[in-house]
Amino acid sequence: MLSLLDLLRRIDAGHISAQSALSHCLDLIEAREYAVRAFTHMDTHAAAAAQGPLRGIAIGVKDIIDVAGMPTGMGSPIYRDNVARADASITAMLRRAGGTPLAKTTTTAFAFLDPTETLNPHNPAHTPGGSSAGSAAAVGAGMLPLAIGTQTGGSVIRPASYCGAAAIKPSFRLLPTVGVKCYSWALDTLGLFAASVPDLAYALAALGERPDLRLPDDRAPDSAAGLRIGLLMQDFAGPPEDDSAAALDAAVKAIEADGAQVTPVSAPESLAAAYNVHGIIQDYESVRALAWEYDAHRDQLPPILGETLDAAQHVPAGAYDEARRTAHQARREAKSFMRGYDALLTFASPGSAPEGLASTGESRFNRLWTLMGVPAVNVPGFRNAAGLPVGVQIVTGFGRDDKALQVAACIENALQKRL
Ligand SMILES: NC(=O)CC(=O)O
């Protein structure tokens, strides 16, 4: 894959210019896009900034996020020819950091579950996942060093697991969602995809204006000694498939060999209760966030989204309010539960990428952490027997994005040494 840190080192050393770094990405896209179909729009005349921590870095932007002058298609014919007048906040922030929004990446319709045309870069017979399909696939294919996605259920971590990209769904509202099409205002969270965890940490530090998120020397710590990791099976979310079980087992063995202490843990009942109410909150809010599209263009909504919104019309306000109380209680208990560990280690997806494009997979190992608003990181590195990537997921407490990235880097490094 294409490391943004490597590109920046080459720019700093004068081996390449910022503009040639952009051109390099356009060449890679030219060579690989036909087999992946990750993009909806490309700015082939983009000019690189000369300054800023992301100078020369081409960035893919999920097509529910506005980039001024580019179409924001939402993955729907309803928004055909809808050209954004202004940048979303995150787009303006990436430009301030010197980054270049080079392309819009495919999204499922309104970031829900109906599949896109995008193909898994490791095997075109498999889905790349969703809803941030194009962002995960573009980074996984080595066409871009950085891409932006969103997660309401599992739309950052799951496709990253399927496409072999490092990715973070940061603490809730660490990045602003102004100018991002809303599906659920209590859940929607911006996330990032990059080639490795150090790349991811560097990018989040730059976009989040939080230098402390960068890893020391932009690399994983030399040892995992002293790390206390809680191993969580998330039994309330059902069993994993063999590939995810194998990936988690490999990660545990690798990080223990590097000195970490891994302890099996069970989540408090309140977390299982919160898991069960994620859908109520998501459904109640989506009916209102997409009220115009539903009322004025129901016939143009794709099957899964249309049927979900049909059913969601009947979620009573009282059930929504009770679900929010359940989530609030779980957040309080999650804080004390996680206090005893540097991070939780769990499944990133049910298994490797499903065959075919009919499904983008399931968010069952992701949605609780989206609702809790805590950082979640996909750690790439494991491949199944057929060569398909399967990630593992690191979760930490709210506001501990730095710790999530540090532990994830340790696991990524430990896996690289042993796989
Ligand atoms: N937007 C989402 O997170 C939905 C999904 O998990 O695919």
The ligand as a Gaussian input file, in Angstrom:
#p B3LYP/6-31G(d) Opt

LIG

0 1
 N      -23.003000       3.585000       7.935000
 C      -22.789000       2.434000       8.552000
 O      -21.969000       2.351000       9.448000
 C      -23.629000       1.264000       8.115000
 C      -22.783000       0.005000       8.006000
 O      -22.293000      -0.512000       9.040000
 O      -22.567000      -0.466000       6.888000

